[in-house]
Amino acid sequence: MVRHVIVWTLKDEYSDEEKAQIRRGIKEGLEGLSGRIPGLVEIHVLTEGLPSSSGDAMLDSFFENEDALKAYSSNPLHVEVATTKVRPFVKVRSSFDFEV
């Protein structure tokens, strides 16, 4: 199994209220992919980090294997969420993938 973790930092131009709305959209969009993409075992988006956090939201997801993760990245359902709910609002994206 492969674990795929992403931390996003939203653009500075957004107010706290706008950032909260964006985080909700990211969470709803990505968690809405559960059960809809082959090889995606589990997906969670965390949006309420402690004040010590340096990012605004975190994706924590599990895939059957590395091939499933690669297929997810180009799956049209994922691409739609990424291009409408994530990428336009993000300043920094950091990811870490590993086998579990």
HELIX and SHEET records of a PDB file:
HELIX    1   1 ASP A   16  GLU A   31  1                                  16    
HELIX    2   2 GLU A   66  SER A   74  1                                   9    
HELIX    3   3 PRO A   76  VAL A   81  1                                   6    
HELIX    4   4 ALA A   82  VAL A   86  3                                   5    
HELIX    5   5 ARG A   87  PHE A   89  5                                   3    
SHEET    1   A 4 LEU A  40  LEU A  46  0                                        
SHEET    2   A 4 ALA A  57  PHE A  63 -1                                        
SHEET    3   A 4 VAL A   2  LEU A  10 -1                                        
SHEET    4   A 4 VAL A  90  GLU A  99 -1                                        
END                                                                             
